[in-house]
Structure formats: structure tokens, C-alpha cells
Amino acid sequence: MVEDTPQPDADPPVIEGHLPVLTRQVLELLSPKAGMVCLDCTAGLGGHGSEIVPLLAPGGRYIGLDVDPGNVELAKQRLAGAPVRVDVAHANFTQAKAALGTLGVDAVDLLLADLGFASNQMSDAARGLSFNAEGPLDMRLDPGQSLTAAQLVNELDEGALADLIYQHGQERFSRRIARKIVDERHRSPINTTSQLAQIVRRAYGHSKRGKTGGRHRRIDPATRTFMALRIAVNHELTSLEGLLGALPGLLRPGAVAAVISFHSLEDRLVKRAFVGLCRGGSAQKLTPKPLVADTDQRKTNPRSRSAKLRAIRWIG
Ligand SMILES: C[S@@+](CC[C@H](N)C(=O)[O-])C[C@H]1O[C@@H](n2cnc3c(N)ncnc32)[C@H](O)[C@@H]1O
């Protein structure tokens, strides 16, 4: 942990339903200071950004990226009037180096990636991310990309669908679910969240190890299948690998990079990449174990319960 760390009393209040996760821990690790350049790879609703930006003054700079043009606009609005230069761009963080280049920045002092989706995306039924709301099976965070969840569900062959649900959702009933999806789509295409959720629930059926038993019992049977499709549609794991592989070219010596992940597949990639950089002597681990939410944060922000924060200092 770094000295001279800003210590906010608690996470900032909810803004339009959005509460950034692990804000206190992020600020402690990054320790933003006047004149620093911060790259926020996932600007979202500008929640973390709004805490970081004032600490970069005078003379610092905040650059935010997001694949969702709607969130780019919301982050811009949230950060308007900042005491430092703020640029928020529509870009995938795999393109971070190019995005920095466009803004005339070679490397940064602080890098944050708060992975996955934002609360406004999950609650927007039209995006089809939630099995709790009727909507199209879309799931794209970037509406400009062509691949949708409906395409995967209706076009992948049964084996590939089962593999996707197993590998990205860690769903042990993946084969049964894929079979049921293929049976159902022969009758009519599966185009909505509720159609898919019902099919998955029926595939679980009365399994003793399904909804009524085992470690899965507290979650809706559709949870893992929806997560798998979202990860696949948005290329979440390959994008994360791309970002982690690009870190050496993004960070100045002494820079801190912090990544918040929300499931074990992401966390494993972050852990491995950071271990590799530290073993090679290019970086120093700042979090021997991932930081997690404290009791208050878990209470006020349920999403923080699965958040894991890892950070390194780049030596170069
Ligand atoms: C958890 S939210 C970030 C919230 C933000 N830290 C805040 O406090 O408001 C994740 C955001 O990252 C964006 N995102 C997801 N994958 C991305 C990628 N590969 N490149 C850029 N943005 C991405 C999503 O669109 C979403 O807005």
C-alpha cells in the first residue's frame, strides 16, 4: 500500500443507480496525484473517474475508454467541468495504445480496468443481458458490433453451443441445455431473453443436482448460460488477454495498473498475467491476494460481492 493515499470515508453515493465497486481500494492502490495521466479502460458511468479526476489536478489528465457509446456520453457528462483535461473515447481497451496515440499520449501513470458491464446496461431490457427482464437476445455492449446472442443460440451447432456454455459459464448441465436449445429452435427461433431462460430452466428440470440441490441452488438456472453468452458475444476473455498483453506498452516506469474482475475466468487471466510480469522482473505485485469488498461495500453494492481487485507497479 502506498503512503499519502486519499482515504474517502466510504464509496460515493449512488448516481442514477450506479455505485462503482471497491472505490476506496482503487484509490489507495492507484494513489492519483497532481500531474499524473490516468487511463480508465472502462469509463462506464464515470463513477471511478469522478473520484480520480480531482486528484490529478493540477496538470494531470484523464483518458476514459468504453465500447458503449451511450456510456461514453454519460461519462463525459459526469466528468464535465473537471479541473484537468478529460478525454472519453468510444474504443475497445484492446485498442488502448492506438487510442492514446490519437490523443498524443505515449504511456500512462495509472491504469484502471473495471471489467464487465455497468448497472445501466444490465437494467436496460433492450440489451437483453438479464433473464429477469423480457428483451431481445442481443447482449452486445458495443451496439456497433454484429454478433448477437441470438445468432449464437440459433446458429451454433449443438456441440459448439455446449462447449461455449461449459467453458464460459462453467455450467455443468451445458450438454443438456444445448440439446434443449437445439430441440426448441427447430420449432421456432429463440429470440428473447424469456424464451431462453424458460428453455434453460426446463433443461434443468427436476434434476436433484439442479435448482433444488448442490452449490447451484441459490441462483436461477439461467444465470450461467446468460453469463456464458454475454462473455462470448462481447469477446470478454480475448479482449482482457489483449489488454493484459499490451500493458508493457501502456505503462510508464513506476505506473500502477489495477484490474477489477467479477468471475474466476477473468481473475485467472489477470492473476496469470501479473505473475508473469512480476516473475520476469518487469513489475511488482501490489496485491499479494486480490482485494475484495468490505462488509459495508457488500451491503450497499451487491455487485461488489464478486469483485476482485489486483494491481501491479510497472518497473519497466
Ligand atoms: C463495470 S463498468 C465500469 C464502471 C466504471 N468503472 C464506473 O465507475 O462508472 C464496465 C464498463 O466497461 C465497458 N467495457 C466492457 N468491455 C470493454 C472493452 N473491451 N473495452 C472498453 N470498454 C469495455 C462496458 O461497456 C461498461 O461501460
The ligand as a Gaussian input file, in Angstrom:
#p B3LYP/6-31G(d) Opt

LIG

0 1
 C      -18.186000      -2.176000     -14.639000
 S      -18.464000      -0.969000     -15.855000
 C      -17.324000       0.296000     -15.442000
 C      -17.884000       1.255000     -14.447000
 C      -16.970000       2.416000     -14.173000
 N      -15.735000       1.988000     -13.546000
 C      -17.679000       3.414000     -13.285000
 O      -17.282000       3.547000     -12.121000
 O      -18.639000       4.023000     -13.732000
 C      -17.706000      -1.649000     -17.258000
 C      -17.752000      -0.783000     -18.485000
 O      -16.744000      -1.275000     -19.362000
 C      -17.222000      -1.264000     -20.658000
 N      -16.458000      -2.308000     -21.375000
 C      -16.614000      -3.648000     -21.301000
 N      -15.699000      -4.247000     -22.068000
 C      -14.938000      -3.284000     -22.628000
 C      -13.823000      -3.279000     -23.515000
 N      -13.307000      -4.427000     -24.001000
 N      -13.283000      -2.095000     -23.874000
 C      -13.793000      -0.925000     -23.392000
 N      -14.869000      -0.865000     -22.578000
 C      -15.419000      -2.031000     -22.184000
 C      -18.696000      -1.537000     -20.548000
 O      -19.394000      -1.029000     -21.664000
 C      -19.039000      -0.798000     -19.244000
 O      -19.477000       0.509000     -19.503000

